[in-house]
Amino acid sequence: MRPRKLPSHYGRYVMPLILTFLMTFAVAGISTWIAVESWSVFFLKSWMKSWMVSWVIAFPAMVMLMPVTQRIVALIVRKDQ
């Protein structure tokens, strides 16, 4: 049995959801590592907290800014025929 897929119009939300989820995970981990400088329970707790806070901000921002970004990209990149 094949997994069910979402209709294409949900792509507007799924792509930023996944992208911001992964990007904020990496950026929060790197910045927390720089601040804490050690592997510990404190590091993991701090990382997860900063990740969730940053993701909650990044996802709605990405959804709102995606159309603006697409327009800017369209001004810079030509369409292939």
C-alpha positions in Angstrom: 0.0 0.0 0.0 1.4 3.4 -1.0 1.5 6.2 1.5 -1.0 8.9 0.9 0.4 12.2 -0.2 -0.9 15.7 0.5 -2.5 17.7 -2.3 0.0 20.0 -4.1 -1.4 23.2 -2.6 0.0 22.2 0.8 3.5 22.4 -0.6 3.4 26.1 0.3 3.4 25.1 4.0 5.2 21.8 3.9 8.4 23.0 2.3 9.0 25.9 4.8 8.0 23.6 7.6 10.7 21.1 6.8 13.3 23.6 5.8 12.9 25.8 8.9 12.8 22.6 11.1 16.2 21.4 9.8 17.9 24.8 9.5 17.0 26.0 13.0 18.0 22.6 14.4 21.5 23.0 12.9 22.0 26.7 13.6 20.7 26.4 17.2 23.1 23.4 17.7 26.1 25.3 16.4 25.4 28.5 18.3 24.7 26.6 21.5 27.9 24.6 21.1 29.8 27.8 20.7 28.2 29.3 23.8 28.4 26.2 26.1 31.7 24.6 24.7 31.0 21.1 26.1 28.8 18.1 25.6 26.5 17.9 28.6 22.9 17.6 29.7 22.9 21.4 30.0 24.1 21.6 26.3 21.3 19.3 25.1 18.6 21.2 27.2 19.9 24.6 26.0 20.0 23.4 22.4 16.5 22.0 22.4 15.1 25.2 24.0 16.9 27.5 21.6 15.9 25.3 18.7 12.2 25.3 19.5 12.1 29.1 20.2 13.9 29.8 16.9 11.7 27.4 14.9 8.5 28.9 16.3 9.8 32.3 14.9 11.3 31.0 11.7 8.4 29.0 10.3 5.8 31.8 10.2 8.4 34.2 9.0 9.3 31.9 6.2 5.7 31.4 5.2 5.1 35.1 5.1 8.4 36.0 3.3 8.3 33.1 0.7 6.2 35.1 -1.8 8.5 38.1 -1.5 11.6 35.9 -1.9 10.1 34.2 -5.0 9.5 37.6 -6.6 13.1 38.7 -5.9 14.4 35.4 -7.3 12.3 35.9 -10.4 13.9 39.3 -11.0 17.4 37.8 -10.8 17.0 34.4 -12.5 15.7 34.0 -16.1 13.2 31.4 -17.0 14.5 28.7 -19.4 12.3 28.1 -22.5 
